[in-house]
Amino acid sequence: QIRTEVERLNDMVGDLFELSRIHAGALALSPSRISLYDLVSDALAGADPLAREHGVRLVGDRVAAVPVEVDGKEMSRVLGNLLVNAIRRTPADGTVAVAAEHRAEGVVLSVTDGCGGIPEEDLPRVFDTGWRGTHARTPPAGAGLGLAIVRGIVEAHQGRAGVRNIPGGCRFEVVLPAAAS
């Protein structure tokens, strides 16, 4: 039990350092051309053990092999944070789906869950540092840093992150500039 708590606190300290780099404008990105398909495949493989533990299905069958110019490590963190949140908020036998497509505004990466939705008045605060929502006040919820880190990393890539409710859950969307052809 102590080891688990130490690991949780260690992860929180790492998140705080990441967030401080983001807020200070000191997040050093090393962009390279990556296929979104590969990025999503790796993230799904990494999240699979947690999904199995929670009895949640992971689906990534609507992912276009669109190239993006991003820091692979940081974008893996973005996807990882979104997937962990979605898995933890989706009831057993639910589904978390990842999709990626090229639209007019750029490359859109989405994670859809079965959380039941977020109260409309809370939607504008979801990416705020420290915000956890009323349903997250009990363990194993984190410190409310994961989505703030998502927004910071995405904005460092000149993109934007958003969320909206859909029937039965919510959809987090990350919009990134498309890679030059």
ROSE-4610 file (N, C-alpha, C; in Angstrom, 1 decimal, always signed):
// ROSE-4610
residu = [Q/Q/Q/I/I/I/R/R/R/T/T/T/E/E/E/V/V/V/E/E/E/R/R/R/L/L/L/N/N/N/D/D/D/M/M/M/V/V/V/G/G/G/D/D/D/L/L/L/F/F/F/E/E/E/L/L/L/S/S/S/R/R/R/I/I/I/H/H/H/A/A/A/G/G/G/A/A/A/L/L/L/A/A/A/L/L/L/S/S/S/P/P/P/S/S/S/R/R/R/I/I/I/S/S/S/L/L/L/Y/Y/Y/D/D/D/L/L/L/V/V/V/S/S/S/D/D/D/A/A/A/L/L/L/A/A/A/G/G/G/A/A/A/D/D/D/P/P/P/L/L/L/A/A/A/R/R/R/E/E/E/H/H/H/G/G/G/V/V/V/R/R/R/L/L/L/V/V/V/G/G/G/D/D/D/R/R/R/V/V/V/A/A/A/A/A/A/V/V/V/P/P/P/V/V/V/E/E/E/V/V/V/D/D/D/G/G/G/K/K/K/E/E/E/M/M/M/S/S/S/R/R/R/V/V/V/L/L/L/G/G/G/N/N/N/L/L/L/L/L/L/V/V/V/N/N/N/A/A/A/I/I/I/R/R/R/R/R/R/T/T/T/P/P/P/A/A/A/D/D/D/G/G/G/T/T/T/V/V/V/A/A/A/V/V/V/A/A/A/A/A/A/E/E/E/H/H/H/R/R/R/A/A/A/E/E/E/G/G/G/V/V/V/V/V/V/L/L/L/S/S/S/V/V/V/T/T/T/D/D/D/G/G/G/C/C/C/G/G/G/G/G/G/I/I/I/P/P/P/E/E/E/E/E/E/D/D/D/L/L/L/P/P/P/R/R/R/V/V/V/F/F/F/D/D/D/T/T/T/G/G/G/W/W/W/R/R/R/G/G/G/T/T/T/H/H/H/A/A/A/R/R/R/T/T/T/P/P/P/P/P/P/A/A/A/G/G/G/A/A/A/G/G/G/L/L/L/G/G/G/L/L/L/A/A/A/I/I/I/V/V/V/R/R/R/G/G/G/I/I/I/V/V/V/E/E/E/A/A/A/H/H/H/Q/Q/Q/G/G/G/R/R/R/A/A/A/G/G/G/V/V/V/R/R/R/N/N/N/I/I/I/P/P/P/G/G/G/G/G/G/C/C/C/R/R/R/F/F/F/E/E/E/V/V/V/V/V/V/L/L/L/P/P/P/A/A/A/A/A/A/A/A/A/S/S/S]
num = [1/1/1/2/2/2/3/3/3/4/4/4/5/5/5/6/6/6/7/7/7/8/8/8/9/9/9/10/10/10/11/11/11/12/12/12/13/13/13/14/14/14/15/15/15/16/16/16/17/17/17/18/18/18/19/19/19/20/20/20/21/21/21/22/22/22/23/23/23/24/24/24/25/25/25/26/26/26/27/27/27/28/28/28/29/29/29/30/30/30/31/31/31/32/32/32/33/33/33/34/34/34/35/35/35/36/36/36/37/37/37/38/38/38/39/39/39/40/40/40/41/41/41/42/42/42/43/43/43/44/44/44/45/45/45/46/46/46/47/47/47/48/48/48/49/49/49/50/50/50/51/51/51/52/52/52/53/53/53/54/54/54/55/55/55/56/56/56/57/57/57/58/58/58/59/59/59/60/60/60/61/61/61/62/62/62/63/63/63/64/64/64/65/65/65/66/66/66/67/67/67/68/68/68/69/69/69/70/70/70/71/71/71/72/72/72/73/73/73/74/74/74/75/75/75/76/76/76/77/77/77/78/78/78/79/79/79/80/80/80/81/81/81/82/82/82/83/83/83/84/84/84/85/85/85/86/86/86/87/87/87/88/88/88/89/89/89/90/90/90/91/91/91/92/92/92/93/93/93/94/94/94/95/95/95/96/96/96/97/97/97/98/98/98/99/99/99/100/100/100/101/101/101/102/102/102/103/103/103/104/104/104/105/105/105/106/106/106/107/107/107/108/108/108/109/109/109/110/110/110/111/111/111/112/112/112/113/113/113/114/114/114/115/115/115/116/116/116/117/117/117/118/118/118/119/119/119/120/120/120/121/121/121/122/122/122/123/123/123/124/124/124/125/125/125/126/126/126/127/127/127/128/128/128/129/129/129/130/130/130/131/131/131/132/132/132/133/133/133/134/134/134/135/135/135/136/136/136/137/137/137/138/138/138/139/139/139/140/140/140/141/141/141/142/142/142/143/143/143/144/144/144/145/145/145/146/146/146/147/147/147/148/148/148/149/149/149/150/150/150/151/151/151/152/152/152/153/153/153/154/154/154/155/155/155/156/156/156/157/157/157/158/158/158/159/159/159/160/160/160/161/161/161/162/162/162/163/163/163/164/164/164/165/165/165/166/166/166/167/167/167/168/168/168/169/169/169/170/170/170/171/171/171/172/172/172/173/173/173/174/174/174/175/175/175/176/176/176/177/177/177/178/178/178/179/179/179/180/180/180/181/181/181]
x = [+0.8/+0.0/+0.9/+2.0/+2.9/+3.5/+3.9/+4.6/+3.6/+2.4/+1.4/+1.2/+1.2/+1.0/+2.3/+3.5/+4.7/+4.7/+4.3/+4.2/+3.3/+2.1/+1.1/+1.7/+2.3/+2.9/+4.1/+4.9/+5.9/+5.4/+4.3/+3.6/+3.1/+2.6/+2.0/+3.2/+4.3/+5.4/+5.9/+6.0/+6.3/+5.3/+4.0/+3.0/+3.2/+3.5/+3.7/+4.9/+6.0/+7.2/+6.8/+6.1/+5.7/+4.8/+3.9/+3.0/+3.7/+4.7/+5.5/+6.3/+6.9/+7.6/+6.6/+5.4/+4.4/+4.1/+3.8/+3.4/+4.5/+5.8/+6.9/+7.3/+6.6/+7.0/+8.3/+8.7/+10.0/+9.9/+8.7/+8.5/+9.2/+10.3/+11.2/+10.6/+10.1/+9.5/+10.5/+10.5/+11.3/+10.4/+9.9/+8.9/+9.5/+8.8/+9.2/+7.9/+8.0/+6.8/+6.4/+5.2/+4.7/+3.3/+3.0/+1.7/+0.8/-0.4/-1.3/-1.7/-1.8/-2.1/-1.2/+0.1/+1.1/+1.0/+0.8/+0.7/-0.5/-1.6/-2.8/-2.6/-2.0/-1.8/-1.0/+0.1/+0.9/+0.2/-0.6/-1.3/-2.4/-3.1/-4.1/-3.4/-2.3/-1.5/-1.1/-0.7/-0.3/-1.4/-2.6/-3.8/-4.6/-4.2/-5.0/-5.0/-3.9/-4.0/-5.0/-5.0/-5.9/-7.4/-7.6/-8.9/-9.4/-8.6/-8.9/-9.3/-8.5/-8.7/-10.1/-10.5/-11.8/-12.9/-12.6/-13.7/-14.2/-13.3/-13.7/-13.1/-13.9/-13.4/-12.7/-11.6/-10.9/-11.1/-11.5/-11.7/-10.9/-10.2/-9.5/-9.5/-10.7/-10.9/-11.2/-11.3/-11.5/-10.3/-9.2/-8.0/-7.3/-7.3/-6.6/-5.1/-4.4/-2.9/-2.5/-2.9/-2.6/-1.2/-0.3/+0.9/+0.8/+1.4/+1.5/+2.9/+3.2/+4.6/+4.5/+4.8/+4.7/+5.8/+5.9/+6.8/+6.1/+6.6/+6.0/+5.8/+6.8/+6.8/+5.6/+5.6/+4.6/+3.2/+3.0/+1.7/+1.3/+2.2/+1.9/+1.3/+1.9/+1.4/+0.0/-0.3/-1.6/-2.6/-2.3/-3.2/-3.4/-2.3/-2.3/-3.2/-3.0/-3.9/-5.3/-5.7/-7.1/-7.6/-6.8/-7.3/-7.5/-6.6/-6.7/-8.0/-8.2/-9.4/-10.6/-10.7/-11.8/-12.1/-11.1/-11.2/-11.8/-11.2/-11.6/-13.0/-13.5/-14.8/-15.9/-15.5/-16.5/-16.8/-18.1/-18.4/-18.0/-17.8/-17.5/-18.5/-18.0/-18.7/-19.0/-18.4/-18.5/-17.4/-17.4/-16.4/-15.7/-14.4/-13.7/-13.2/-13.5/-13.1/-12.2/-11.2/-10.3/-10.5/-10.5/-10.6/-9.7/-9.3/-8.4/-8.7/-8.9/-9.2/-8.6/-8.5/-8.1/-9.3/-9.5/-10.6/-10.0/-10.9/-10.5/-9.7/-10.0/-9.3/-8.0/-7.7/-6.5/-6.7/-5.8/-6.0/-6.7/-7.8/-8.6/-8.5/-8.1/-7.9/-8.9/-9.8/-10.8/-10.8/-11.2/-11.3/-12.8/-13.6/-15.0/-15.2/-15.8/-16.1/-17.5/-17.8/-19.2/-19.4/-18.9/-18.9/-20.3/-21.2/-22.5/-22.6/-21.5/-21.4/-20.9/-20.6/-20.1/-21.1/-21.4/-22.4/-22.0/-22.9/-22.7/-21.9/-22.2/-21.6/-20.1/-19.7/-18.3/-17.5/-18.1/-17.3/-16.2/-16.5/-15.4/-14.2/-14.4/-13.3/-12.5/-12.9/-12.3/-10.8/-10.3/-8.8/-8.1/-8.8/-8.1/-7.3/-6.1/-5.3/-6.0/-5.9/-6.5/-8.0/-8.7/-10.1/-10.3/-11.2/-11.4/-12.9/-13.8/-15.2/-15.7/-17.0/-17.6/-17.5/-17.6/-17.5/-16.1/-15.1/-13.8/-13.2/-14.0/-13.4/-13.0/-13.1/-12.7/-11.6/-10.7/-9.6/-10.2/-9.6/-8.2/-8.0/-8.8/-8.7/-7.4/-6.9/-5.6/-5.8/-4.8/-4.8/-5.4/-6.0/-6.6/-5.5/-4.4/-3.4/-3.3/-3.9/-3.8/-4.3/-5.5/-6.1/-5.5/-5.0/-4.2/-3.0/-2.3/-1.1/-1.5/-2.6/-3.1/-3.2/-3.9/-4.1/-2.8/-1.9/-0.6/+0.3/+0.3/+1.1/+0.5/-0.8/-1.5/-1.3/-1.4/-1.2/+0.2/+1.2/+2.6/+2.8/+2.0/+2.0/+1.2/+0.7/-0.1/-1.5/-2.0/-3.3/-4.2/-5.3/-6.3/-7.0/-7.4/-8.1/-9.5/-10.5/-11.8/-12.5/-13.7/-14.6/-16.0/-16.8/-18.3/-19.0/-20.2/-21.0/-21.6/-21.7/-22.4/-23.4/-24.3/-25.2/-24.5/-24.6/-24.0/-22.6/-22.0/-20.6/-20.1/-18.8/-18.3/-17.2/-16.8/-15.8/-14.8/-13.5/-12.4/-11.8/-11.6/-11.0/-9.7/-8.7/-7.4/-7.3/-7.1/-7.0/-5.5/-4.8/-3.4/-3.3/-2.3/-2.1/-1.6/-2.1/-1.7/-0.2/+0.5/+1.9/+1.9/+2.9/+3.1/+3.3/+2.7/+2.8/+4.2]
y = [-1.2/+0.0/+1.3/+1.2/+2.4/+2.6/+1.5/+1.5/+2.2/+1.8/+2.4/+3.8/+4.3/+5.7/+6.5/+5.9/+6.5/+6.7/+5.7/+5.8/+6.8/+6.9/+7.9/+9.3/+9.5/+10.8/+11.2/+10.2/+10.4/+10.8/+10.2/+10.5/+12.0/+12.3/+13.7/+14.7/+14.4/+15.4/+15.5/+14.4/+14.5/+15.3/+15.2/+16.0/+17.5/+17.8/+19.2/+19.8/+19.0/+19.5/+19.8/+18.8/+19.0/+20.3/+20.4/+21.6/+22.9/+22.9/+24.1/+24.4/+23.4/+23.7/+24.3/+23.7/+24.2/+25.7/+26.0/+27.3/+28.3/+27.9/+28.8/+28.9/+28.2/+28.2/+27.5/+26.6/+25.9/+24.5/+24.1/+22.7/+22.6/+21.9/+21.7/+20.6/+21.0/+20.0/+19.6/+18.3/+17.7/+17.1/+18.0/+17.5/+16.6/+15.7/+14.9/+14.4/+14.0/+13.6/+12.2/+12.0/+10.8/+10.5/+9.2/+8.9/+8.8/+9.5/+9.4/+8.0/+7.2/+5.8/+5.1/+5.3/+4.7/+5.2/+6.5/+7.1/+6.6/+6.4/+5.9/+4.4/+3.7/+2.2/+2.0/+2.8/+2.7/+3.0/+4.1/+4.5/+3.5/+2.9/+1.9/+0.7/+0.3/-0.9/-0.6/+0.7/+1.0/+1.1/+1.4/+1.6/+0.3/-0.7/-2.0/-2.7/-2.8/-3.4/-2.7/-1.4/-0.7/-0.9/-0.9/-1.2/-2.6/-3.5/-4.9/-5.0/-4.3/-4.3/-3.7/-2.7/-2.0/-2.6/-3.6/-4.2/-3.3/-2.4/-1.5/-1.9/-1.8/-2.1/-0.9/-1.1/+0.0/-0.2/+0.8/+0.8/+1.9/+1.5/+2.5/+2.2/+1.9/+1.5/+2.6/+3.8/+5.0/+5.9/+5.4/+6.2/+6.3/+7.4/+7.6/+7.7/+7.2/+7.3/+8.7/+9.7/+11.1/+11.5/+12.1/+12.5/+13.8/+13.9/+15.1/+15.4/+16.6/+17.0/+17.4/+16.4/+16.6/+15.9/+16.3/+15.6/+14.3/+13.2/+11.9/+11.6/+11.9/+11.6/+12.4/+13.7/+14.5/+14.2/+13.9/+13.6/+12.2/+11.3/+10.0/+10.3/+11.3/+11.6/+12.2/+13.0/+13.6/+12.4/+11.5/+10.4/+9.5/+9.2/+8.4/+9.0/+10.3/+11.0/+10.9/+11.2/+11.1/+9.7/+8.7/+7.3/+6.9/+7.2/+6.8/+7.4/+8.7/+9.4/+8.7/+8.5/+7.9/+6.5/+5.7/+4.3/+4.3/+5.2/+5.3/+5.8/+6.6/+7.2/+6.4/+5.4/+4.6/+3.3/+3.0/+1.8/+0.5/-0.6/-1.9/-2.2/-2.9/-3.2/-2.0/-0.9/+0.3/+0.3/+1.3/+1.4/+2.8/+2.8/+4.0/+3.9/+4.9/+4.9/+6.1/+5.8/+6.8/+6.9/+8.1/+8.3/+9.5/+9.4/+10.5/+10.7/+12.0/+12.3/+13.7/+13.9/+15.2/+16.0/+17.1/+18.0/+19.4/+20.3/+21.6/+22.3/+22.2/+23.0/+22.3/+21.1/+20.4/+18.9/+18.3/+16.9/+16.8/+16.1/+16.0/+14.6/+14.5/+13.3/+13.3/+12.3/+12.3/+11.0/+11.2/+10.1/+10.2/+9.2/+9.2/+8.2/+8.6/+7.6/+7.4/+6.6/+6.4/+6.8/+8.0/+8.5/+9.0/+9.1/+9.7/+11.2/+11.8/+13.2/+14.0/+15.3/+16.2/+17.3/+17.8/+18.9/+20.0/+20.6/+21.7/+22.8/+23.2/+24.3/+24.0/+22.7/+22.3/+22.2/+22.1/+21.9/+22.9/+24.2/+25.2/+25.1/+24.3/+24.2/+22.9/+22.0/+20.7/+20.7/+21.6/+21.7/+22.6/+23.1/+24.0/+23.2/+23.7/+23.0/+22.8/+21.6/+21.3/+20.9/+21.2/+20.9/+19.4/+18.8/+17.4/+17.0/+17.9/+17.6/+16.9/+17.0/+16.4/+14.9/+14.2/+12.7/+12.2/+13.1/+12.6/+12.8/+13.1/+13.4/+12.2/+11.1/+9.9/+9.2/+8.5/+7.7/+6.8/+6.4/+6.7/+8.0/+8.9/+10.2/+10.8/+11.5/+12.2/+13.6/+14.4/+15.8/+16.8/+16.4/+17.3/+18.0/+17.3/+17.9/+17.3/+16.1/+15.4/+16.2/+16.7/+17.5/+18.8/+19.4/+20.7/+20.4/+19.3/+18.9/+18.7/+18.0/+17.8/+19.1/+20.1/+21.4/+22.1/+22.1/+22.7/+22.1/+20.8/+20.2/+20.5/+20.4/+20.6/+22.0/+23.0/+24.4/+24.7/+24.0/+24.1/+23.6/+22.8/+22.3/+23.2/+24.4/+25.3/+24.6/+23.8/+23.2/+23.6/+22.9/+23.3/+22.0/+22.0/+20.8/+21.3/+20.4/+20.7/+19.5/+19.7/+18.6/+19.0/+18.0/+18.2/+16.9/+17.1/+16.0/+15.4/+14.1/+13.3/+12.4/+11.7/+10.8/+9.7/+9.7/+8.6/+8.9/+10.0/+10.2/+11.6/+11.6/+12.9/+12.5/+13.5/+13.4/+14.5/+14.1/+15.0/+15.1/+16.3/+16.5/+17.3/+16.8/+17.6/+17.9/+19.2/+19.6/+20.1/+19.5/+19.8/+20.3/+21.2/+21.6/+20.3/+20.3/+19.2/+19.3/+18.2/+18.3/+18.8/+19.5/+20.0/+18.8/+18.8/+17.7/+17.5]
z = [+0.0/+0.0/+0.0/+0.8/+0.8/-0.6/-1.2/-2.5/-3.5/-3.5/-4.4/-4.2/-2.9/-2.6/-3.0/-2.8/-3.2/-4.8/-5.5/-7.0/-7.4/-6.7/-7.1/-6.8/-5.7/-5.4/-6.4/-6.7/-7.7/-9.1/-9.5/-10.8/-10.7/-9.5/-9.3/-9.4/-8.8/-8.9/-10.3/-11.0/-12.5/-13.3/-13.0/-13.6/-13.3/-12.0/-11.6/-12.3/-12.5/-13.2/-14.7/-15.3/-16.7/-16.9/-15.9/-16.0/-15.8/-14.9/-14.7/-15.9/-16.6/-17.9/-18.9/-19.0/-20.0/-19.7/-18.4/-18.0/-18.2/-18.0/-18.2/-19.7/-20.5/-22.0/-22.2/-21.3/-21.4/-21.9/-22.4/-22.9/-24.2/-24.2/-25.4/-26.3/-27.4/-28.3/-29.4/-29.7/-30.8/-31.8/-32.7/-33.6/-34.7/-35.2/-36.3/-37.0/-38.2/-39.0/-38.6/-38.1/-37.6/-38.1/-38.4/-38.8/-37.6/-37.6/-36.5/-36.2/-37.2/-37.1/-36.1/-36.3/-35.5/-34.0/-33.9/-32.6/-31.8/-32.5/-31.8/-31.5/-32.4/-32.2/-30.9/-30.8/-29.6/-28.3/-28.4/-27.2/-26.8/-27.8/-27.5/-26.9/-27.4/-26.8/-25.4/-25.1/-23.8/-22.8/-23.3/-22.4/-22.3/-23.1/-23.1/-21.7/-21.0/-19.6/-18.7/-18.7/-17.8/-18.3/-19.6/-20.1/-19.7/-19.8/-19.5/-18.0/-17.2/-15.7/-15.4/-16.1/-15.9/-16.7/-17.5/-18.4/-19.5/-20.0/-21.0/-22.3/-23.4/-24.7/-25.3/-26.0/-26.7/-28.2/-28.9/-30.3/-31.0/-32.0/-32.8/-34.3/-34.7/-36.1/-37.1/-36.6/-37.5/-37.4/-37.6/-37.5/-38.9/-39.5/-40.8/-40.6/-41.6/-41.5/-42.0/-41.2/-41.6/-40.9/-41.7/-41.1/-40.3/-39.2/-38.4/-38.0/-37.8/-37.4/-35.9/-35.0/-33.6/-32.8/-31.6/-30.7/-30.2/-30.7/-30.5/-29.0/-28.2/-26.8/-26.1/-26.4/-25.8/-26.3/-27.6/-28.1/-27.5/-27.3/-26.6/-25.2/-24.6/-23.2/-23.3/-24.3/-24.5/-24.7/-25.6/-25.8/-24.6/-23.9/-22.7/-21.7/-21.4/-20.4/-20.8/-22.1/-22.5/-22.4/-22.7/-22.6/-21.2/-20.3/-18.9/-18.3/-18.6/-18.0/-18.6/-19.9/-20.5/-19.9/-19.8/-19.3/-17.8/-17.0/-15.6/-15.4/-16.4/-16.2/-16.9/-17.7/-18.5/-17.7/-17.5/-16.7/-17.4/-16.7/-17.2/-18.3/-19.3/-20.6/-21.5/-21.1/-22.0/-23.0/-23.8/-24.9/-24.9/-25.1/-25.4/-26.8/-27.6/-29.0/-29.4/-30.2/-30.7/-32.2/-32.7/-34.1/-34.5/-35.7/-36.2/-37.7/-38.1/-39.4/-39.8/-41.1/-41.6/-42.0/-41.4/-41.7/-42.2/-42.5/-43.0/-42.0/-40.7/-39.6/-39.2/-39.7/-39.4/-39.1/-38.4/-38.1/-36.7/-36.7/-35.5/-34.9/-33.7/-32.9/-31.8/-31.7/-30.7/-29.9/-28.6/-27.7/-27.1/-27.4/-27.0/-25.9/-24.8/-23.7/-23.4/-22.4/-22.0/-20.6/-20.2/-18.8/-18.4/-19.3/-19.0/-19.2/-19.5/-19.8/-18.6/-18.9/-17.9/-17.8/-16.6/-16.5/-17.4/-18.1/-19.0/-18.4/-17.1/-16.5/-16.2/-16.2/-15.9/-17.1/-18.3/-19.5/-19.8/-19.5/-19.7/-18.8/-17.7/-16.7/-16.7/-17.6/-17.6/-17.8/-18.5/-18.8/-17.8/-16.8/-15.8/-14.9/-14.5/-13.5/-12.2/-11.7/-10.4/-10.5/-11.6/-11.6/-11.8/-10.9/-11.0/-11.1/-11.0/-11.1/-9.8/-9.6/-8.4/-8.3/-9.4/-9.4/-9.2/-9.2/-9.1/-7.7/-6.7/-5.4/-4.6/-5.1/-4.4/-5.2/-4.5/-5.2/-6.2/-7.3/-7.6/-8.4/-8.3/-9.1/-8.8/-9.8/-9.6/-9.0/-9.3/-8.7/-9.7/-10.8/-11.7/-12.6/-12.9/-13.7/-15.1/-15.3/-16.6/-17.8/-17.6/-18.8/-19.0/-17.9/-18.0/-18.8/-18.6/-19.3/-20.8/-21.0/-22.4/-23.1/-22.5/-23.2/-23.4/-22.4/-22.6/-23.7/-23.8/-24.8/-26.2/-26.3/-27.6/-28.0/-27.1/-27.5/-27.8/-27.2/-27.6/-29.0/-29.5/-30.9/-31.8/-31.4/-32.1/-32.4/-31.5/-31.7/-30.6/-30.5/-29.4/-29.0/-27.7/-27.1/-26.7/-26.9/-26.5/-26.0/-25.5/-25.0/-25.3/-25.6/-25.7/-25.3/-24.8/-24.5/-25.7/-25.7/-26.8/-26.0/-26.7/-26.0/-25.3/-24.0/-23.1/-22.7/-23.1/-22.7/-23.1/-23.4/-23.9/-24.9/-25.7/-26.7/-26.5/-26.3/-26.2/-27.6/-28.1/-29.4/-29.3/-30.0/-30.2/-31.6/-31.9/-33.3/-33.5/-34.4/-34.7/-36.1/-36.3/-37.7/-38.5/-39.8/-40.6/-41.1/-41.2/-41.7/-43.1/-43.5/-44.9/-45.8/-46.9/-47.9/-48.4]
